[in-house]
């Protein structure tokens, strides 16, 4: 009987946490689950502190029940009767329900954010002017709301470069304020859930996981600036879920890209940020697979393989207009991440085809683009240093190689622009005094075939997430 009461009380305590609106999840992969839980843990810790008195009250009730059990057993040789048991336990559960009903009006909300500040120093100059700068690169607010146990809303609002300037023409003269995510999830089952709104296009390795604490360099890889542009949002509807315990998926029908804005530097400017046309829709999906999840080794459990694709038309413009440039774009991408003891390794590759690139010849848009990067990071901080204020700290030395060519194959009769076959080496350190704050420093060697090499760069940065 005592064990059964302990089990029920433990269940009540767990229920107090489980009934919190922000806890219900429908994961789209192990990394997504971890990031969601980390964000919600901060709110739960605060909430649990407020509920400590309730838990102490439940504990006192258990002690009282145990005392009565002992006294009853001593006098009658039996424990509590079935009716007594049910009455007492029902009272405990009713109290838990009352506490649930007293929760703050803010309980359905979740709040978070991230940001980063960079100092960039170039080894060269442009027209006699230094390219050195201090950039409050981005400040981001995350706001979510849990309508009930199966419907939730999530948003991400970003301010870049510290201010916004309205140029009337729409040109990006300064920073900008943008809604990068705004979607509603309908959590139907672990296998299939519906997402509607503005989502992060699920292609590549960085776009969906671009918070500054998730990568070691000061700036995002150039691969993710030119090949699979980050951050890349798409508006539409789709499904996500888990096909197996080690296989997750996402699939969306979304508004397409504006091919008239493609250039010799790739597709980045073709992203549509406001009122995208639905003239040429696109389909995008990805899979994340943990082939050795049941392995007894840590590296096997952490090994992740990803595959993603994007296919859609390019005859689109903002505000529902069409560009008049017919064609299609297809992106194939594969990525992986693994951890071998103190060594982290990750990489990504992408191949892009544009059917109709000949219609974009004025911008020297390629028929094919190709690129990849591979990165290794080693955790070098001695365990003996991790004490006191540095108990949760970490120090990572890393190296990354990027190779990307936005003029890989040109349409017939179109000459490739020079300097678009590029490769970078990035060497640096990332120091985490706590897991969600990072100080970074790196050195970049930038090279290009057939042209004067870009200037090498020294970068410093600080990034955070909460």
Buried (B, 14 or more C-beta within 10 A) or exposed (E): EBEEBEEBBEBBBEBBEEBBBBBBBBBBBBBBBEBBEBBBEBBBEEBBEEBEEBBEEBEEBBEEBBEBBEEBBEEEEEBBEEEBBEEBBEEBBEBBEEBBEEBEEEBBBBEBBBBBBBBBBBBEEEEEEEEEEEBBBBBBBBBBBBEEEBBBBBBBBBBBBBEBEEEEEEEEEEBBEBBBBBBBBBBEEBEBBBBBBBBBBBBBBBBBBBBBBBBBBBBBBBBBBBBBBBBBBBBBBBBBBBEEEBBBBBBBBBBBBBBBBBBBBBBBBBBBBEEBBBBBBBBBBBBBBBEBBEEEEEBBBBBBBBBBBBBBBBBBBBEEBBBEBBBBBBBBBBBBBBBBEEEBBBBBBBBBBBBBBBBBBEBBBBBBBBBBBBBBBBBEBEEEEEEEEBEEBBBBBBBBBBBBBBBBBBBEEBEBBEBBBBBBBBBBBBBBBBEBBBBBBBBBBBBBEEEEEBBBBBBBBBBBBB
